Amino acid sequence: MLSASTLALSALAAALFSAPVPAQAHPFGDPQTVAIAADQQRPEVVHVRWKVGGLDDLTLLAVSLGLLPQDRVMLDGAVFYQDSDSAALTASGRFTEYLLRQITVTSAGQPCTGSVQPPADLARSGVTLDYTCSGPAGRVAVTVRTLTDLHPAYRTLASGPNGARAVYESGRESHDWVLGEAAAPAGVPEGPPAAGGPEQQLGRSAAVQLGAVFGGVVLVAVGGLLLFRRSTRRRRAAAEALPSGRSGQPA
């Protein structure tokens, strides 16, 4: 017969493997992006285009919103994106509510009314949110909290008019933007816009951010290799310095 301790361990294992697997966030990949722009025909309208950084983040978001089953997240936290995951988000009102809750715009202290445009290709082109303010939106405060509810390490690279840029993260969720031809907002260095459109600029910023991480890893690896080679040379030199016929080891 099985002992009491064996039965207890078996019950614990069964509980662990039968429990729902929580969605685990992957915040250390490509950052998500937003692009803020004024409507050229309607001065009271502000456009915010949101695009996810990694496609697996769409899967995690769909799981967290209850649109996909928990077992889409493996026991080790791995997630594999499928095209149907994007479709599940696009078709759901929960996703629309999530975006309007996590991304907000205010003008002159008054909240602007948001609406989500049906995305043509959520995974590759993102989704555009339109915000209608009570008057001309010359200066607006845009708050972005997307995905930080899954993990506080998520970051968002943002671009705006006149080459203005900002980074959203936990603890720094709101930023003021000057629309039209006004000067760049305080805290954003002035100067000519970077070459290329906002998406290209954000891509280069993401590459710099990720390159810094990989650069540090490469430096550590190179340093270790140099130390290994130096140690090998010293041992070889010591061996060659011994009299002929002696190996330095006892027989």
N, C-alpha and C positions, 0 to 999 in steps of 0.2 A: 504493500500500500504506500501511497505517496505521503511524505511527511507534511506537517502543517506549513513549514517554511517553503517547501517546494510548491504547495498549492497557492500560497500567498504570492510568490514570485510569478507564477503562471497567470494569476488574476491580474497582477499589475501590468504584465506584458500585454495581455489582451486589452486592457483599458487603454494603454498607450497607443496601440496600433489601430484601435477602433475609433478613437477620438478624432474629430475633424481636424484637419491640418490647417493652421492659420497661415494666411498669405504673408510671406516674408518679402520685404522690400529690397530692391536692388538700387540703392541711391548713388552708387559710386561709378556708374557708367557715364554715357554721354548725358549732359544736362538737358533738361527741357528748355524750351525757348518761348518767348512771347515777343510780338512786334506790335507797337502802339502807333496808331496813325489817325489823323483827323480826316473826316470825309470832306472831299473837295467841293461837293455840291451842297452839303448840309452842315453848316458850322456847329450845330448842336450835337452832332453824332460823332462818336469815337469808336474806332475799330480796334479790337484786340485779337490777334491771331495767336493761338496756343498750339504748340507742337510738342509731342512727347519726345524724350531723348532716346530711350530704348523701347523696342516693340514689346519686350516682356513686361514693361511697366504698364502697358495697356491691359495685358492679361491680369496682372496683379490688381489693377484698378477695377476691372470687371468682377474679379473674385470678391473684392472688398465691398462692392455695391450689390452683391448677391446675384449677379447676372451669369456667373459661371460657378460650377461646383468647387468646393474646397479642395477636392483631390486633384485639381489641375496644378497644384503646388506640390512638388515632390517632398518626401520626408527630409531630404537634405536642403530644401529651399529652392531647388532648381525649378525654373519655369520655362516652358517652350511655347512661344507665340504661334498662333494659328490665325489664318485670315478671318475665320469666323469670329474670333475674339473682337476684332475691330467692328465687325458688323453687329455684334451683340450690343456694343456700346452705342453705336450710331442709332440703333432702333429704339433705344430705351430712354424714357423720360427721366429715369434716375440719373443718367449721365448728364442730361441737360441741367437738371437741378443742381448736380454737383458742381458743374462749371460755373453757374451763376452764383453759387454760394461761395466758392473758393476764389473767384475773380470778381472784384467789384471796382466801380469807378465812381468818384464823387467830383463835383464841380461846384466851386463856391460854397463848399460845406454841405451841399445837397446831393443825395445819392441819385445816380443816373439809372434809368430803367434799361435792363439788359435783355437781349434775345440772342439765341444761338442759331446760326445759319446751318442748314443741313450740309455736312461735310461731303465733298465729292470723294475724297480719299483720306480718311482720318489718319491712317498709318504713315502716309508719305507727305501729305500736304497740311495736316493739322486741321483745326476747326477755327472759324472766325466768330467772335462774339461782337454784336453791335450794341452800343450803349447810347441812349438818347437822353441828353441833359435838358434842364429847364431853360437854358439859354446858350449862347455861343460858348463852346468849350475852349477857352484860351489857355487855361492852366487846369490840369486835372490831377487828382491823386488816384493812382491805380494800385490796388492791393492784389497780390498773387499768393495764394496758399495751396496751389495744386500739388498733390502728392506728399506734402509735408505731414499730412495726417497719417500717411502710411509709414513714414520714417522722417525724423527731423533733419536728416543729412541731405535730403533732396535740395537742389539749387536750380534756379531759373535764370538764364541769361536773357536780358531784355534789350531791345533796341527801340529807338523812337525817332522823331523828326530831327533834322539837322545833325545826324550822326550821334545823337545822345545815346548813352548806354547805361545800364545798371544791372546789378545782381540781386535777385530776391533769394532769401533764405530764412530759416527760422530765426526769429528775433529781428528781422529786417524785411517785413512783408509788404511795406507800403513805400511808394516812391512818387514824387511830384514830377509831372511832365509838362513842358511848355509846347503847345501845338502851334501850327502855323509857322510864321517866319520870325517868331520872337527868339530871344537869346536862349542859349541852352540853360537848363535848370541848374540851380546851385549845386555844387559838388561834382558836376560833370565837366571835365576840361573842354574848353572851346578849341576849335580848330576845324580844318576841312574834313568833311565826311570821308570815312575810309572807302577805298575802291570797292566796287561791287555793291549788291543790294544787301538789305538787312540779313537775309538768310546766309549769304556768304560771309558777312562780318561775324555773325554768331557762330558759324562753322569754324572760322579761324580762331575765335575766342575759345571755343570748346577744345580745339586742337591744342592751343597753348596750355589750357588747364590740364588736359590729359597728358600732354607731353611733359609737363613738370613732374607728374607722378612717375611716368615711365622713365624719365631722365634720372630721377633719384634711384630707381631700381637698377638702372644700367651702371651708374657710378658705383653703387655698392658691389655689383658683380665684378666690375673691372678692378676695383680695389682688392677684392678677395683673390682674383686671378694673379695680380701682381705680387701679393704677399706669398701665394703658393709658389710662384716661379722663383722668387728670391730665396725662399726656404729650400727649394730643390737645388738651386745653385750652391748654396752654402754646404749642404750635405755632400754634393758631388765634389766640391773643392776639398772638403775635409777628407773624403775617401781617397782622393788623388794624392794628398799630402802624406799618407801613410807609407812606410817602407814597402818595397815590392815584396809580394808574397804574403802580406798581412792584410786581412780584411777588416780588422778592428773588432771582430767578433770571436769569442772563444770557440775553440774546435769542438 
